[in-house]
Amino acid sequence: MMIGNNYSKNNSMKNNTYFIIALFCTAFIFLIGCQQVEDLTPSISRYGINSMKGSFYGDESSDNNFISEIDYEEGVITIVFPYNYPLLSNNVLKVEDLTHVRVEANLDDNVTISPALLYFDFTKENFITITDQTKKNKDYKIVAEIRKSAEAKITSYELKELGLTGIIDNDAKTISLISIESIGETLADVTISHGATINPDPREVAMNYDNEFTVTVTAQNGITKNIYTVKKNVPPKVEFGLRSGSGKVLWSKKLQADLGISVLNQTNGIAVIKDYVIVNTRNQPSIYLDRKTGATVGTMANMGPLLGSLTNFYTTSDDNNNILVNNLAPNGGTFKVWSMKGVSGTPQLLIDWAGSGTYPIGRKLSVKGNIEGEAIITASLLTSGNQFARWQIKGGVIQSQTPEIVTITGIGGSWVNNADIVVTNPSDLKGDYFVSYYAEPRKFAWVDGVANTVKAWGPGISSNWIQNAADYIIFNNCPYAANNSINSFTWGSDDSVYLFDVSSTSTFGASIWTAPIGTYGGKDNGGQNANGTGDVVLKVSDDGYYMYLYFMFTNGCVVCVQFDCIDM
């Protein structure tokens, strides 16, 4: 019993000791965790004022925001104004222009400034006092400095006569001109930072672009300089298809204001060959434009025998510089298609379909391939059924003047005057094809060429808008298709073009590029497109680095959009 009692007492004493030690440790740890008093109090700014900015009263420009530089040690705040204002003008800002400048400051919490800021006259001396959270005062002198720009960049570089646009890398200070062929000597269109100079100036001196050279850009301040290396380059390509985000409008021409086409509703189609875009207006010689710049080059002088409101009704082109022109049948007689080699070619009768009277035809014509080799020509039949005519060319010889009539299943309603069919393989009559049309379900259609049934749908459009143009091409191993939608009214907003990745049916559901609505159509450019007509053409550059999307809206614009596959 004694032994047991002693053990119990000792054990109790030990437990009490452990408890006291544990309590002491806990309190110690707690005190350690709480002893850093500064962590629980607000930080005190060293200076109190963080920034200051100036602006001109009544100026709503986004450029009207002039930042400051603060010398805390010397107590000087400098508001920096540009040498030229507005920024991209030649107007030189003078000190006497700074008599009424709105000034604002960014202060820390519980920091005050006196006198209160409003307007400063920088032709006089200006002082402020900053009082911080500890009631400590610091005086600052506020001054203005009109400073020339230190920016020395090249922002664009183009050889417009050759249709080449330089790829600018401002980090590496390189400009790459993508060309496999010789470029030679030519002048360039160059844009540099405002007020800067460039030497030598490629805008005034024809440089030899087959040889690498450098240019020096000197900023407006005469101090900052950047040396750029300009070189012809064959860059790597992205693995598949176009480079995301590369699409840009190269040029846009209004049919009326820029090209002088005064007759309305008669410009129905465009053709694109190696160097030119041909704009076909019924009963007039076609105008041809520089394919890379949109500049008007001339008119097709040999079209005389084809001229007529129903004769040169529509135009297209193959892949080998051949221009095709067709009439509207049966209104303009039996269906005929003429070919011309280039813009100076003599018209040659290619198709003369005597039996076309049964089938109204000619509002659209498509060709894929080379009519001097292998090609397939398609034209929609303007009837209640969803049918089209198809001709095959082998070895440069059309196999029959009488076409195969193909009926498509899966498209509801009637496309009447608005449909275009483009095949994917110029050698295979069983190859798939794409159809842009005005009928239910009002979706761009991808059609199985064996069964002639729809295998995939593009996105739908409103019944108010008309689809009637399509094209197809392969670029950097990826197939693409394009179509349009048109506003034929004086109200509403449409007139757009859509580019699709058609490497699989799963990618066909949404366009990868869309033209901005309300920009290029007839309604927005001075003439209602009452016939609801337009055109789209896809072309790939000879070097394989660029894909071009050309499109036109009747009474509106003809436009060129460039995409590339350059691995940046």
C-alpha positions as CSV (number, residue, x, y, z in Angstrom):
1,M,0.0,0.0,0.0
2,M,2.9,2.4,0.9
3,I,4.6,1.6,-2.3
4,G,1.5,2.1,-4.3
5,N,0.7,5.5,-2.5
6,N,4.2,6.8,-3.1
7,Y,4.0,5.8,-6.8
8,S,0.7,7.6,-7.1
9,K,2.0,10.8,-5.5
10,N,5.2,10.8,-7.6
11,N,3.2,10.2,-10.8
12,S,0.9,13.0,-9.9
13,M,3.8,15.4,-9.3
14,K,5.3,14.4,-12.7
15,N,2.0,15.0,-14.4
16,N,1.7,18.5,-12.9
17,T,5.3,19.3,-13.9
18,Y,4.6,18.2,-17.5
19,F,1.4,20.2,-17.6
20,I,3.2,23.4,-16.4
21,I,6.0,22.9,-18.9
22,A,3.5,22.3,-21.7
23,L,1.6,25.4,-20.7
24,F,4.8,27.5,-20.6
25,C,5.8,26.2,-24.1
26,T,2.4,27.0,-25.5
27,A,2.5,30.5,-24.1
28,F,6.1,31.0,-25.3
29,I,5.1,29.9,-28.9
30,F,2.1,32.2,-28.8
31,L,4.2,35.1,-27.7
32,I,6.8,34.4,-30.4
33,G,4.1,34.3,-33.0
34,C,2.7,37.6,-31.8
35,Q,5.8,39.5,-31.0
36,Q,6.2,41.0,-34.5
37,V,4.1,44.0,-33.9
38,E,4.8,45.5,-37.3
39,D,2.9,42.7,-39.0
40,L,-0.3,43.9,-37.4
41,T,0.0,47.6,-38.2
42,P,-0.5,49.3,-41.6
43,S,2.6,49.9,-43.5
44,I,3.8,53.5,-43.8
45,S,4.7,54.7,-47.2
46,R,8.2,56.1,-47.6
47,Y,7.1,59.0,-49.8
48,G,3.3,59.2,-49.7
49,I,3.0,60.2,-53.4
50,N,3.2,57.5,-56.0
51,S,2.6,59.2,-59.3
52,M,1.2,62.4,-61.0
53,K,-0.3,63.0,-64.4
54,G,-1.3,65.9,-66.5
55,S,-3.9,66.5,-69.2
56,F,-5.4,69.3,-71.3
57,Y,-9.0,70.3,-70.4
58,G,-11.6,69.5,-72.9
59,D,-9.4,67.1,-74.9
60,E,-11.2,63.7,-75.2
61,S,-8.3,62.0,-77.0
62,S,-6.9,58.8,-75.5
63,D,-3.4,60.4,-76.0
64,N,-4.3,63.2,-73.5
65,N,-2.6,61.5,-70.6
66,F,0.9,62.7,-69.6
67,I,2.8,60.7,-67.0
68,S,5.4,61.9,-64.5
69,E,8.9,61.1,-63.3
70,I,9.5,61.6,-59.5
71,D,12.9,62.4,-58.0
72,Y,12.1,61.8,-54.3
73,E,15.6,62.8,-53.1
74,E,15.7,66.1,-54.9
75,G,12.0,66.7,-54.5
76,V,11.2,67.3,-58.2
77,I,8.2,65.9,-60.1
78,T,8.6,66.1,-63.9
79,I,5.4,65.8,-66.0
80,V,6.6,64.7,-69.5
81,F,4.9,66.1,-72.6
82,P,5.5,64.9,-76.1
83,Y,7.4,67.1,-78.6
84,N,4.4,66.7,-81.1
85,Y,0.8,66.9,-80.0
86,P,-1.5,65.4,-81.2
87,L,1.0,62.5,-81.1
88,L,1.1,61.7,-84.8
89,S,0.9,65.3,-86.0
90,N,3.6,67.7,-86.9
91,N,2.4,70.3,-84.4
92,V,5.2,71.2,-82.1
93,L,4.2,71.6,-78.4
94,K,5.6,74.7,-76.8
95,V,5.9,75.8,-73.1
96,E,3.4,78.5,-73.7
97,D,0.8,75.8,-74.5
98,L,1.1,74.6,-70.9
99,T,-0.6,77.4,-69.1
100,H,-3.7,75.4,-68.2
101,V,-2.9,71.8,-67.4
102,R,-5.1,69.6,-65.3
103,V,-3.0,67.8,-62.7
104,E,-3.9,64.7,-60.7
105,A,-1.9,62.7,-58.1
106,N,-2.0,59.2,-56.7
107,L,-1.4,59.2,-53.0
108,D,-1.1,56.6,-50.3
109,D,-3.9,56.2,-47.7
110,N,-4.0,59.0,-45.1
111,V,-1.6,61.2,-47.1
112,T,-2.6,64.8,-48.0
113,I,-1.4,67.3,-50.5
114,S,-1.5,71.0,-50.4
115,P,-2.4,73.2,-52.1
116,A,-5.2,71.2,-53.6
117,L,-4.5,70.1,-57.1
118,L,-6.5,71.5,-60.0
119,Y,-4.8,73.4,-62.9
120,F,-1.1,74.4,-63.2
121,D,0.5,77.1,-65.3
122,F,3.8,75.6,-66.3
123,T,5.2,78.9,-67.5
124,K,5.5,79.6,-63.7
125,E,7.1,77.7,-60.8
126,N,4.8,75.3,-59.0
127,F,5.2,73.7,-55.5
128,I,3.3,71.3,-53.4
129,T,3.6,69.8,-49.9
130,I,3.0,66.2,-49.2
131,T,2.0,65.3,-45.6
132,D,2.4,61.6,-44.8
133,Q,0.7,59.4,-42.2
134,T,3.2,60.5,-39.5
135,K,2.4,64.2,-40.2
136,K,5.9,64.6,-41.8
137,N,6.0,67.1,-44.6
138,K,7.9,67.0,-47.9
139,D,8.0,69.8,-50.4
140,Y,8.1,69.0,-54.2
141,K,8.7,71.3,-57.2
142,I,6.4,70.4,-60.2
143,V,7.9,71.1,-63.6
144,A,7.0,70.3,-67.2
145,E,9.4,68.9,-69.8
146,I,8.6,68.7,-73.5
147,R,10.6,65.7,-74.6
148,K,11.2,64.2,-78.1
149,S,10.3,60.6,-78.6
150,A,12.8,57.9,-77.8
151,E,11.0,55.2,-79.9
152,A,13.0,53.9,-82.9
153,K,10.9,51.1,-84.4
154,I,10.0,49.9,-87.9
155,T,6.2,49.2,-87.7
156,S,5.6,48.1,-91.3
157,Y,7.7,47.1,-94.3
158,E,6.1,46.3,-97.7
159,L,7.2,45.8,-101.3
160,K,3.8,46.7,-102.7
161,E,4.8,46.4,-106.4
162,L,5.7,42.7,-105.7
163,G,3.0,42.0,-103.1
164,L,5.5,41.2,-100.4
165,T,5.0,42.1,-96.7
166,G,8.0,42.0,-94.4
167,I,7.7,39.9,-91.2
168,I,9.0,42.3,-88.4
169,D,10.6,40.9,-85.3
170,N,11.2,43.9,-83.1
171,D,13.0,41.9,-80.5
172,A,15.5,40.4,-82.8
173,K,15.5,43.5,-85.0
174,T,15.0,41.6,-88.2
175,I,12.7,42.0,-91.2
176,S,12.1,38.9,-93.3
177,L,10.7,39.0,-96.8
178,I,9.3,35.6,-97.7
179,S,10.2,34.7,-101.3
180,I,11.7,31.7,-103.0
181,E,12.1,33.7,-106.2
182,S,14.6,36.5,-106.8
183,I,13.3,39.9,-105.6
184,G,15.9,42.3,-107.1
185,E,16.0,46.0,-106.6
186,T,12.8,48.0,-105.7
187,L,11.5,50.7,-103.5
188,A,9.7,49.9,-100.3
189,D,6.8,51.3,-98.3
190,V,8.1,51.7,-94.8
191,T,6.5,53.0,-91.6
192,I,8.6,54.0,-88.7
193,S,8.1,55.6,-85.2
194,H,6.7,59.1,-85.4
195,G,9.5,61.7,-85.8
196,A,12.2,59.0,-86.4
197,T,14.5,58.8,-89.4
198,I,15.8,55.8,-91.3
199,N,19.1,55.4,-93.1
200,P,19.5,54.3,-95.8
201,D,15.8,55.1,-96.5
202,P,14.3,52.2,-98.6
203,R,11.5,54.5,-99.5
204,E,13.9,56.6,-101.5
205,V,16.7,54.2,-102.4
206,A,16.0,51.0,-104.3
207,M,17.6,48.3,-102.3
208,N,18.7,44.9,-103.6
209,Y,16.5,42.4,-101.6
210,D,18.4,39.4,-102.8
211,N,21.2,40.5,-100.5
212,E,21.0,41.0,-96.8
213,F,21.4,44.6,-95.6
214,T,20.9,46.7,-92.6
215,V,19.0,50.0,-91.9
216,T,19.4,52.2,-88.9
217,V,16.3,53.9,-87.3
218,T,17.1,56.9,-85.2
219,A,14.5,58.2,-82.8
220,Q,13.1,61.7,-82.7
221,N,15.4,62.5,-79.8
222,G,18.5,61.8,-82.1
223,I,19.9,59.5,-79.4
224,T,18.1,56.2,-79.4
225,K,19.0,54.0,-82.4
226,N,18.0,50.5,-83.6
227,I,19.7,48.6,-86.4
228,Y,17.5,46.3,-88.4
229,T,18.6,43.5,-90.6
230,V,16.5,43.1,-93.8
231,K,16.8,39.8,-95.6
232,K,15.0,37.5,-97.9
233,N,14.1,34.4,-96.0
234,V,12.6,31.0,-96.4
235,P,11.2,30.4,-92.9
236,P,9.8,27.2,-91.4
237,K,6.1,26.4,-91.7
238,V,3.7,25.5,-88.9
239,E,3.0,21.8,-88.9
240,F,-0.5,22.0,-90.5
241,G,-2.6,24.6,-92.1
242,L,-2.5,28.3,-91.5
243,R,-1.0,30.2,-88.6
244,S,-3.6,31.1,-86.1
245,G,-4.4,34.8,-86.1
246,S,-2.5,35.5,-89.4
247,G,-5.6,36.7,-91.4
248,K,-5.4,40.3,-92.4
249,V,-7.1,42.4,-95.0
250,L,-4.5,43.4,-97.6
251,W,-6.7,45.7,-99.6
252,S,-10.3,46.6,-100.3
253,K,-11.7,48.4,-103.3
254,K,-15.2,49.9,-103.6
255,L,-16.7,48.9,-107.0
256,Q,-18.2,52.3,-107.5
257,A,-16.0,54.8,-105.8
258,D,-12.6,53.1,-106.4
259,L,-13.1,51.1,-109.6
260,G,-15.5,53.4,-111.4
261,I,-18.2,50.8,-112.0
262,S,-21.2,53.0,-112.3
263,V,-23.8,50.5,-113.4
264,L,-25.5,48.8,-110.4
265,N,-26.5,45.2,-109.9
266,Q,-24.4,44.0,-112.9
267,T,-21.1,43.0,-111.3
268,N,-21.7,39.3,-110.5
269,G,-18.4,37.5,-110.3
270,I,-14.6,37.6,-109.9
271,A,-11.8,35.4,-111.3
272,V,-8.3,35.2,-109.9
273,I,-5.3,34.2,-111.9
274,K,-1.5,34.4,-111.2
275,D,-1.2,38.2,-111.2
276,Y,-4.6,39.6,-111.4
277,V,-8.1,39.7,-110.0
278,I,-10.7,40.0,-112.8
279,V,-13.9,41.9,-111.9
280,N,-16.7,40.9,-114.3
281,T,-19.5,43.4,-115.0
282,R,-22.2,42.4,-117.5
283,N,-22.1,44.1,-120.9
284,Q,-18.7,45.7,-120.0
285,P,-15.1,44.6,-120.6
286,S,-13.8,43.1,-117.3
287,I,-11.5,45.2,-115.2
288,Y,-8.4,43.5,-113.9
289,L,-6.6,44.5,-110.7
290,D,-3.1,43.8,-109.3
291,R,-3.7,40.7,-107.2
292,K,-1.5,41.8,-104.4
293,T,-2.3,45.5,-104.2
294,G,-5.8,45.9,-105.7
295,A,-4.5,48.6,-108.0
296,T,-6.4,48.9,-111.3
297,V,-4.2,47.7,-114.1
298,G,-6.5,47.7,-117.2
299,T,-9.5,46.2,-119.0
300,M,-9.7,43.0,-121.0
301,A,-9.7,44.4,-124.6
302,N,-10.5,41.1,-126.3
303,M,-13.9,40.5,-124.7
304,G,-15.8,42.4,-127.4
305,P,-17.6,39.3,-128.8
306,L,-18.7,38.3,-125.4
307,L,-20.2,41.5,-124.2
308,G,-23.9,41.6,-123.4
309,S,-26.1,41.8,-120.3
310,L,-26.8,38.1,-120.5
311,T,-23.6,37.0,-122.3
312,N,-20.7,37.8,-120.0
313,F,-22.9,37.0,-117.2
314,Y,-20.4,35.4,-114.8
315,T,-16.7,34.6,-114.7
316,T,-14.3,32.3,-112.8
317,S,-10.9,30.8,-113.3
318,D,-9.0,27.5,-113.2
319,D,-5.6,26.8,-111.5
320,N,-3.6,27.5,-114.7
321,N,-4.3,31.2,-115.6
322,N,-7.4,30.4,-117.7
323,I,-10.3,32.7,-117.3
324,L,-13.8,31.3,-117.9
325,V,-16.8,33.4,-118.9
326,N,-20.4,32.1,-119.3
327,N,-23.8,33.3,-120.4
328,L,-27.2,32.9,-118.7
329,A,-29.3,30.3,-120.3
330,P,-31.9,30.0,-121.7
331,N,-32.4,33.8,-121.5
332,G,-29.2,34.4,-123.5
333,G,-29.5,31.3,-125.7
334,T,-28.0,27.9,-125.1
335,F,-25.5,27.6,-122.3
336,K,-22.0,28.5,-123.4
337,V,-18.7,28.8,-121.6
338,W,-15.7,30.6,-123.2
339,S,-12.1,30.4,-122.0
340,M,-9.3,32.9,-122.3
341,K,-5.6,32.4,-121.5
342,G,-4.8,35.4,-119.2
343,V,-6.2,38.9,-119.5
344,S,-4.9,39.3,-123.1
345,G,-6.3,35.9,-124.3
346,T,-8.7,35.4,-127.2
347,P,-12.1,33.9,-126.2
348,Q,-12.3,30.2,-127.2
349,L,-15.6,28.3,-127.0
350,L,-15.2,25.6,-124.4
351,I,-18.8,24.5,-123.7
352,D,-21.8,24.7,-126.0
353,W,-24.7,22.8,-124.4
354,A,-27.5,22.7,-126.8
355,G,-29.8,21.0,-124.4
356,S,-29.6,23.6,-121.7
357,G,-33.0,25.0,-122.6
358,T,-34.6,22.5,-120.3
359,Y,-32.4,23.7,-117.4
360,P,-32.0,27.4,-116.5
361,I,-28.3,27.8,-115.8
362,G,-25.4,30.3,-115.7
363,R,-25.7,32.4,-112.5
364,K,-22.7,30.6,-111.1
365,L,-19.9,28.5,-112.5
366,S,-17.0,26.7,-110.7
367,V,-14.0,24.9,-112.0
368,K,-11.4,22.9,-110.1
369,G,-8.1,21.9,-111.8
370,N,-6.6,22.9,-115.1
371,I,-8.7,22.9,-118.2
372,E,-5.5,22.2,-120.2
373,G,-5.1,19.0,-118.2
374,E,-7.7,17.6,-115.8
375,A,-10.6,19.6,-114.4
376,I,-14.2,19.4,-113.3
377,I,-16.6,22.2,-114.1
378,T,-19.9,22.6,-112.2
379,A,-22.9,24.8,-112.5
380,S,-26.1,24.9,-110.5
381,L,-29.4,24.3,-112.3
382,L,-31.9,27.0,-111.4
383,T,-34.9,24.8,-111.0
384,S,-37.0,23.6,-108.1
385,G,-34.8,20.6,-107.5
386,N,-31.4,20.7,-106.0
387,Q,-29.4,19.7,-109.1
388,F,-26.3,20.8,-110.9
389,A,-24.5,20.1,-114.2
390,R,-21.0,18.6,-114.2
391,W,-18.5,18.4,-117.0
392,Q,-15.2,16.5,-116.9
393,I,-12.0,17.4,-118.7
394,K,-9.2,14.9,-119.3
395,G,-5.9,15.6,-121.1
396,G,-7.2,19.0,-121.9
397,V,-10.3,17.6,-123.7
398,I,-13.8,18.0,-122.5
399,Q,-15.3,14.5,-122.4
400,S,-18.8,15.6,-123.5
401,Q,-20.7,18.8,-124.2
402,T,-23.6,17.2,-122.5
403,P,-23.1,17.3,-118.7
404,E,-24.0,14.8,-116.1
405,I,-27.0,16.0,-114.1
406,V,-26.5,15.4,-110.4
407,T,-29.2,15.5,-107.8
408,I,-28.3,16.2,-104.1
409,T,-30.4,14.8,-101.3
410,G,-30.7,16.2,-97.9
411,I,-31.2,19.9,-98.9
412,G,-34.7,21.0,-98.4
413,G,-36.7,23.5,-100.4
414,S,-35.5,25.1,-103.6
415,W,-32.4,27.2,-104.2
416,V,-33.8,28.7,-107.5
417,N,-31.3,31.4,-108.5
418,N,-28.7,31.0,-105.7
419,A,-26.4,28.1,-105.5
420,D,-22.7,27.3,-106.1
421,I,-21.0,23.9,-106.2
422,V,-17.3,23.4,-106.0
423,V,-15.6,20.0,-106.1
424,T,-12.5,18.9,-104.0
425,N,-10.8,16.7,-106.6
426,P,-10.4,17.7,-110.2
427,S,-9.8,14.1,-111.3
428,D,-12.5,12.3,-109.3
429,L,-16.2,12.5,-110.2
430,K,-16.9,10.7,-106.9
431,G,-15.0,13.1,-104.8
432,D,-16.8,15.2,-102.1
433,Y,-18.0,18.7,-102.9
434,F,-19.3,21.8,-101.1
435,V,-22.5,23.6,-101.8
436,S,-23.5,27.2,-100.9
437,Y,-27.2,27.8,-101.6
438,Y,-30.4,29.6,-100.6
439,A,-32.8,27.0,-99.3
440,E,-33.6,25.1,-96.1
441,P,-31.8,24.4,-93.8
442,R,-29.7,27.5,-94.9
443,K,-26.4,25.9,-93.9
444,F,-23.2,25.5,-95.9
445,A,-23.2,21.8,-97.0
446,W,-20.4,19.3,-97.3
447,V,-21.7,16.6,-99.7
448,D,-20.6,13.0,-100.0
449,G,-19.5,12.6,-103.7
450,V,-20.5,8.9,-103.9
451,A,-24.0,9.1,-102.4
452,N,-24.6,12.8,-103.2
453,T,-26.0,13.2,-99.7
454,V,-25.0,15.8,-97.1
455,K,-22.4,14.4,-94.8
456,A,-21.8,17.6,-92.7
457,W,-23.3,21.0,-92.1
458,G,-21.7,24.4,-91.5
459,P,-23.4,26.9,-89.3
460,G,-26.9,28.2,-90.2
461,I,-27.8,31.7,-91.2
462,S,-31.0,33.8,-91.1
463,S,-33.6,33.3,-93.9
464,N,-33.1,37.0,-94.6
465,W,-29.6,36.4,-96.0
466,I,-28.5,34.7,-99.2
467,Q,-25.7,32.2,-99.7
468,N,-24.6,31.7,-103.2
469,A,-20.8,31.4,-103.6
470,A,-18.3,28.7,-102.5
471,D,-14.6,27.7,-103.1
472,Y,-12.2,25.1,-101.8
473,I,-8.4,24.7,-101.6
474,I,-5.6,22.9,-99.9
475,F,-3.1,25.0,-98.0
476,N,-0.1,23.6,-96.1
477,N,-1.7,20.1,-96.2
478,C,-5.0,21.4,-94.7
479,P,-8.2,21.7,-96.8
480,Y,-10.2,24.9,-96.5
481,A,-13.6,25.9,-97.8
482,A,-15.2,29.4,-98.0
483,N,-18.7,30.7,-98.6
484,N,-20.7,33.9,-98.3
485,S,-23.9,35.4,-97.0
486,I,-25.5,38.5,-98.5
487,N,-27.9,41.2,-97.6
488,S,-30.2,42.1,-100.5
489,F,-32.2,44.7,-98.5
490,T,-31.9,48.4,-97.6
491,W,-32.2,47.4,-94.0
492,G,-30.5,44.9,-91.6
493,S,-26.9,43.9,-91.3
494,D,-25.2,41.1,-93.1
495,D,-22.7,40.7,-96.0
496,S,-20.0,38.4,-94.7
497,V,-17.7,35.7,-95.8
498,Y,-16.7,32.6,-93.8
499,L,-13.6,30.4,-94.0
500,F,-13.7,26.8,-92.7
501,D,-11.2,24.2,-91.8
502,V,-12.5,21.1,-93.5
503,S,-9.9,18.7,-92.5
504,S,-12.6,16.8,-90.7
505,T,-16.4,17.0,-90.3
506,S,-15.9,18.0,-86.7
507,T,-14.1,21.2,-87.7
508,F,-16.8,22.2,-90.1
509,G,-19.3,23.4,-87.6
510,A,-17.8,26.9,-87.1
511,S,-15.8,29.3,-89.2
512,I,-12.2,30.0,-88.4
513,W,-12.4,33.5,-90.0
514,T,-15.3,35.8,-90.7
515,A,-15.4,39.1,-92.5
516,P,-16.8,41.9,-90.4
517,I,-20.4,42.6,-91.0
518,G,-21.5,46.0,-92.2
519,T,-18.3,46.8,-93.9
520,Y,-18.0,45.5,-97.5
521,G,-21.5,44.9,-98.8
522,G,-23.6,46.9,-101.2
523,K,-25.9,48.3,-98.5
524,D,-22.9,49.9,-96.7
525,N,-21.3,51.2,-99.9
526,G,-23.9,53.2,-101.7
527,G,-26.0,50.6,-103.5
528,Q,-28.5,48.0,-102.4
529,N,-27.5,44.5,-103.6
530,A,-31.0,43.8,-104.9
531,N,-30.0,40.6,-106.7
532,G,-28.2,39.2,-103.6
533,T,-25.1,38.3,-105.5
534,G,-21.4,38.0,-104.6
535,D,-18.4,35.7,-105.0
536,V,-15.5,34.1,-103.1
537,V,-12.2,32.7,-104.4
538,L,-9.3,30.9,-102.6
539,K,-5.8,31.0,-103.9
540,V,-2.4,29.8,-102.6
541,S,0.8,31.6,-103.4
542,D,3.4,29.9,-105.6
543,D,5.8,29.6,-102.7
544,G,3.1,27.9,-100.5
545,Y,3.5,30.3,-97.6
546,Y,0.4,32.4,-98.2
547,M,-3.3,31.7,-98.8
548,Y,-5.5,34.5,-100.2
549,L,-9.2,34.8,-99.8
550,Y,-10.8,37.1,-102.3
551,F,-14.4,38.1,-102.2
552,M,-16.8,40.5,-103.7
553,F,-20.3,41.9,-103.0
554,T,-22.3,43.3,-105.8
555,N,-22.5,47.2,-105.5
556,G,-20.1,46.8,-102.5
557,C,-16.4,46.0,-102.4
558,V,-13.9,43.5,-103.8
559,V,-11.5,42.5,-101.0
560,C,-8.3,40.5,-100.5
561,V,-7.5,38.8,-97.2
562,Q,-4.0,37.2,-96.6
563,F,-3.3,34.2,-94.4
564,D,0.1,32.6,-93.8
565,C,1.6,29.3,-92.4
566,I,4.9,30.9,-91.2
567,D,6.2,29.5,-88.0
568,M,6.8,32.6,-86.0
